[in-house]
């Protein structure tokens, strides 16, 4: 959880820094820093609902079979546990 929190803070700092560098406006940078994660959160909710749809999973598996996308070639299951050595 700590890693996620730190990443969140870094994400906000980057969003502010980039927007400020592009606009030179503290208010615009602050707005983007707050609005972008909120929009991203809503988009992620709907993406998860779409991705969890069995029809979508079937279409994805059919496509993966057609293009030869196998485990170990960038097709690892995102739900698989990640082992850090």
N, C-alpha and C positions, 0 to 999 in steps of 0.2 A: 504494500500500500504506500509506503514511503516513496518508492521509486515512481509510482504513478503521480503522487502529489508533486514531487520535484519536477517531473516532466510537464505537468500542468503549469507550474510556475514558469518554467523555461519557455513553454509555448506562448504564454501571455507576454513574456518579456520580448520574445522575437516578434510577435504580432505588433506590439507597441513600437518597437525599434524600427521595423521595416516601414510601417505606416508613417511614423514621424519622419524617417529619412526621405520618403517619397513626397510627403505633403508639407513638412515643416510646421505642422499644426498639431499642438498638443491635444486639442479637443477632438479632432478627427482621429488621431491615434488612439485616444482613450475610448472613443465610440466603437471603433473597429475592434479593439482589444476585448470589449465586453460583448459586442453583438456577434462577432464571428463564432466564438465557441457555443453560444446559445443556438445559433442556426445549425451549426455542425451537430449538436446534440439531437436536435429534432430530426435532421436528415439521417443520422445514425439509427434512431429508433425505427424509422420507416424502412431503412435499408435492411435492418435485422429482421423485420417482419417479412419483407420480400424475400430475403435470402433463405429464411426458414420455411418458405412455402414448398411443399413436396413437388409441385409441378416445376418450379424453378430448379430444384435440385435435380430432377429427372432431365431437364433440358441441358443443364450444365454437365451432367455425367455423359449424356449423349455427345455433346460437343467435345468433351475431354477424350472420349473414346475415338472420335473421328480424327482429332488432331494428334493422337498418340501421347497425350499428357498423362504420365504415370507418376506414382509415388517416387520421391527422390529426384525428380526433375522439375522442381519448382511447384509440384502439385501436392505438397504435404497438407494434411488436414489441419486447418487452423485451430481445431479443438484439441489436437494432440498435445500432450504435455511437452514443455520445452525443458530440456536438461542442460543446465549450465555447468561446465566443468571448472 
